[in-house]
Amino acid sequence: MSLYWWPGGGPATGEEGPPAPPTFTPDDITGLVHWIDATTLALADGAPVNSWPDLSPSGLTAQPAGTQRPIYRTNALNGHPGVQMAAGVPADSPLQTATPATTRTDGFTQIILARADMVPNDGQVMIHNGTGGDGWGLSLTTAPAGSNKIGWLRGGLAWQGFAPSTTAARILIGRRQTGTFTMWANGGTPIGTSTDSLNPPTTSTRIGSHSGGCFPSHIFEAMIYAAPLTNAELNQVGAYLAAKWGVTWTPAT
């Protein structure tokens, strides 16, 4: 009787065992319109980031919004790379796409794994679909003064602060469905909800800012879906990010 190896297992005899289960990636979920991942950037430590390719079907590469550049760091989170915005690099260093990932004002999901390098911060965002006067983005806000909250920006309308900010890496998710925006930080129960109105996104999707200035942060991976992901789908993405980057995710409820 011969011995052989079967996929996902050890030595077997007689017949081949079941194949290994497929590995989940964010594009397995329908509606992905923007996806950036620092592990895809093959740069030296301290090198300027001149572009950040979009891994989604949209192909919306993010490029510098001005003359400055964010910086690539090879060991930014548990041995993995990240893109450093503002702190320790030029103050105006966001990236932007040629058009917004989606123009939706409802039925969307925004996800980012990032770390704030300082708190408080003066009302900037880590990822914003639109510009300063429109769209929506995940943010750290000082409104009201001194609150230092993680929340979201309704471009041109208002900040919404939900939970205290820290300099720890967090998986932040914002979903708007049937007029209600819900936000999670590392999963679990939502940290806040809002039913306030939105202005349609225009111009671009911006990484590290919503207009001028920049969010002092390290950004590791981010996605935008033109769909309101279910909790089960959120947990797929959360578990994927947690396993890949060595961070915490509790199933979203």
C-alpha positions as CSV (number, residue, x, y, z in Angstrom):
1,M,0.0,0.0,0.0
2,S,1.5,3.3,-1.0
3,L,1.6,6.5,1.1
4,Y,1.0,10.0,-0.3
5,W,0.1,13.4,1.0
6,W,-3.3,15.0,0.5
7,P,-3.9,18.8,0.5
8,G,-4.3,20.3,3.9
9,G,-3.5,17.0,5.7
10,G,-0.8,14.5,6.5
11,P,0.1,11.1,5.0
12,A,-2.9,9.1,3.9
13,T,-3.6,5.7,2.6
14,G,-6.2,4.4,0.3
15,E,-7.9,7.6,-0.8
16,E,-7.3,11.3,-0.9
17,G,-8.8,13.4,1.8
18,P,-10.8,16.6,1.5
19,P,-9.1,19.7,0.0
20,A,-8.1,22.5,2.3
21,P,-10.7,25.2,2.6
22,P,-10.2,28.3,0.4
23,T,-8.6,31.3,2.0
24,F,-11.0,34.3,2.5
25,T,-10.0,37.7,0.9
26,P,-12.1,40.9,0.9
27,D,-13.0,40.6,-2.8
28,D,-14.9,37.4,-2.0
29,I,-17.7,39.7,-0.8
30,T,-19.8,41.5,-3.5
31,G,-19.6,45.2,-3.8
32,L,-15.9,45.9,-3.1
33,V,-15.0,49.2,-4.8
34,H,-11.8,50.1,-3.0
35,W,-9.1,48.1,-1.3
36,I,-5.6,49.1,-0.2
37,D,-3.1,46.9,1.6
38,A,0.3,48.1,2.9
39,T,1.8,44.5,2.4
40,T,1.5,45.0,-1.4
41,L,4.0,47.9,-1.4
42,A,7.5,46.6,-2.0
43,L,9.4,49.7,-0.7
44,A,12.4,50.3,1.5
45,D,11.8,51.6,5.1
46,G,11.5,55.3,5.0
47,A,10.8,55.5,1.3
48,P,8.1,57.9,0.0
49,V,4.8,56.4,-1.1
50,N,4.2,57.7,-4.6
51,S,1.1,55.6,-5.3
52,W,-1.0,53.0,-3.5
53,P,-2.7,50.5,-5.9
54,D,-6.3,49.6,-5.5
55,L,-6.8,45.9,-5.3
56,S,-10.6,46.1,-6.0
57,P,-12.1,45.8,-9.5
58,S,-12.3,49.6,-9.6
59,G,-8.6,50.0,-10.0
60,L,-8.6,53.4,-8.3
61,T,-4.9,53.9,-7.5
62,A,-4.3,56.5,-4.7
63,Q,-1.7,59.1,-5.5
64,P,-0.3,62.2,-3.7
65,A,-2.8,65.0,-3.3
66,G,0.1,67.6,-3.3
67,T,3.9,67.8,-3.4
68,Q,4.4,65.8,-0.2
69,R,4.4,62.1,0.3
70,P,3.5,59.7,3.1
71,I,6.3,57.3,4.3
72,Y,6.5,53.5,4.1
73,R,7.5,51.7,7.3
74,T,8.6,48.1,7.0
75,N,7.9,47.2,10.7
76,A,4.9,49.2,11.8
77,L,2.6,46.6,13.3
78,N,3.6,43.2,14.7
79,G,6.3,42.9,12.1
80,H,4.1,44.1,9.2
81,P,4.5,47.3,7.1
82,G,2.3,50.4,7.2
83,V,2.0,53.8,5.6
84,Q,2.8,56.7,7.9
85,M,0.8,59.9,7.5
86,A,1.9,63.3,8.9
87,A,3.6,62.5,12.2
88,G,7.3,62.6,11.6
89,V,6.8,63.3,7.9
90,P,5.6,66.3,5.9
91,A,2.3,67.6,7.3
92,D,0.4,67.6,4.0
93,S,0.9,64.0,2.8
94,P,-2.5,62.5,2.0
95,L,-3.2,60.3,-1.0
96,Q,-6.3,60.5,-3.3
97,T,-7.9,58.7,-6.1
98,A,-9.1,60.2,-9.4
99,T,-12.8,59.7,-8.5
100,P,-14.7,58.6,-5.4
101,A,-14.9,54.9,-4.9
102,T,-18.7,55.2,-4.8
103,T,-21.2,58.1,-4.9
104,R,-23.7,56.4,-2.6
105,T,-25.1,58.2,0.4
106,D,-26.7,55.0,1.7
107,G,-26.0,51.3,1.4
108,F,-22.2,51.3,1.9
109,T,-19.6,50.0,4.3
110,Q,-16.2,51.5,5.1
111,I,-13.4,49.5,6.9
112,I,-9.9,50.5,8.0
113,L,-7.1,49.1,10.1
114,A,-5.1,52.0,11.4
115,R,-3.3,53.5,14.4
116,A,-3.5,57.1,15.5
117,D,0.0,58.4,16.3
118,M,-1.2,61.1,18.6
119,V,-4.3,62.3,20.4
120,P,-5.9,64.7,20.4
121,N,-6.0,65.4,16.7
122,D,-7.6,68.4,14.9
123,G,-10.5,66.8,13.1
124,Q,-8.9,64.7,10.4
125,V,-9.9,61.4,8.9
126,M,-8.1,58.2,8.2
127,I,-10.1,57.4,5.0
128,H,-12.7,59.7,3.4
129,N,-14.9,59.0,0.4
130,G,-15.4,62.5,-1.0
131,T,-13.8,65.8,-0.1
132,G,-14.0,68.2,2.9
133,G,-17.4,69.5,1.8
134,D,-19.1,66.2,1.0
135,G,-19.1,62.4,1.4
136,W,-18.2,60.4,4.5
137,G,-15.1,59.1,6.4
138,L,-13.9,57.4,9.5
139,S,-12.2,59.9,11.8
140,L,-10.8,61.1,15.1
141,T,-12.6,64.3,16.1
142,T,-12.1,66.9,18.8
143,A,-15.6,68.2,18.5
144,P,-16.9,69.0,21.0
145,A,-13.6,70.4,22.2
146,G,-11.5,67.9,24.1
147,S,-13.7,64.9,23.4
148,N,-11.0,63.1,21.4
149,K,-13.5,60.6,19.9
150,I,-13.3,58.1,17.2
151,G,-16.2,58.6,14.9
152,W,-17.2,59.7,11.4
153,L,-17.3,62.8,9.3
154,R,-20.3,63.8,7.2
155,G,-18.4,66.0,4.8
156,G,-19.5,69.6,4.9
157,L,-22.1,68.9,7.6
158,A,-20.7,67.7,11.0
159,W,-18.5,65.4,13.0
160,Q,-19.9,62.5,14.9
161,G,-17.8,61.3,17.8
162,F,-18.6,58.0,19.4
163,A,-15.8,56.4,21.5
164,P,-12.6,57.6,23.1
165,S,-9.6,57.5,20.9
166,T,-6.3,55.8,21.7
167,T,-3.0,55.2,20.0
168,A,-3.7,51.5,19.7
169,A,-4.3,49.9,16.3
170,R,-8.0,49.4,15.7
171,I,-10.2,47.8,13.1
172,L,-12.9,50.5,12.5
173,I,-16.0,49.7,10.5
174,G,-18.8,52.1,9.5
175,R,-21.9,50.8,7.8
176,R,-24.9,52.9,6.5
177,Q,-28.1,51.0,5.8
178,T,-31.6,52.3,5.3
179,G,-30.5,55.7,6.7
180,T,-28.7,54.6,9.8
181,F,-24.9,54.8,10.2
182,T,-23.5,52.2,12.6
183,M,-19.8,52.1,13.7
184,W,-17.7,49.3,15.3
185,A,-14.2,49.4,16.8
186,N,-12.6,46.0,16.9
187,G,-16.1,44.4,16.6
188,G,-18.4,43.6,19.5
189,T,-21.4,45.9,20.1
190,P,-21.5,49.1,18.0
191,I,-19.8,52.2,19.5
192,G,-22.4,54.5,18.0
193,T,-25.2,55.1,15.5
194,S,-26.5,58.2,13.6
195,T,-29.4,58.9,11.3
196,D,-28.1,62.3,10.1
197,S,-28.1,63.2,6.5
198,L,-25.1,63.0,4.0
199,N,-23.9,65.0,1.1
200,P,-23.1,62.8,-2.0
201,P,-19.3,62.1,-2.4
202,T,-17.5,63.9,-5.2
203,T,-14.0,64.3,-6.6
204,S,-12.0,61.5,-4.9
205,T,-11.4,59.0,-2.1
206,R,-8.8,60.4,0.2
207,I,-6.4,58.4,2.4
208,G,-5.1,60.2,5.5
209,S,-7.2,63.3,5.2
210,H,-10.5,64.7,3.9
211,S,-9.0,67.9,2.5
212,G,-6.0,69.9,3.7
213,G,-3.7,68.7,6.5
214,C,-3.3,65.1,7.4
215,F,-4.3,62.6,10.1
216,P,-1.2,61.7,12.1
217,S,-1.4,57.9,11.8
218,H,-0.2,54.6,10.4
219,I,-2.6,53.0,7.9
220,F,-2.4,49.3,7.2
221,E,-5.4,48.1,5.2
222,A,-8.7,49.6,4.2
223,M,-11.8,48.7,2.1
224,I,-14.9,50.4,0.8
225,Y,-18.0,48.4,-0.3
226,A,-20.9,49.9,-2.3
227,A,-23.1,47.7,-0.2
228,P,-24.2,47.4,3.5
229,L,-22.3,44.3,4.6
230,T,-24.2,41.9,6.9
231,N,-22.8,41.2,10.4
232,A,-21.7,37.8,9.1
233,E,-19.7,39.5,6.3
234,L,-18.3,42.1,8.7
235,N,-17.0,39.2,10.9
236,Q,-15.4,37.6,7.9
237,V,-13.4,40.8,7.1
238,G,-12.7,41.4,10.8
239,A,-11.4,37.9,11.3
240,Y,-9.3,38.2,8.2
241,L,-7.7,41.4,9.4
242,A,-7.1,40.1,12.9
243,A,-5.4,36.9,11.7
244,K,-3.3,38.8,9.1
245,W,-2.1,41.7,11.3
246,G,-2.1,40.2,14.8
247,V,-4.8,42.5,16.2
248,T,-8.1,41.9,18.1
249,W,-11.5,41.3,16.6
250,T,-14.6,40.3,18.5
251,P,-17.6,39.1,16.5
252,A,-19.8,42.1,15.6
253,T,-23.3,42.1,17.0
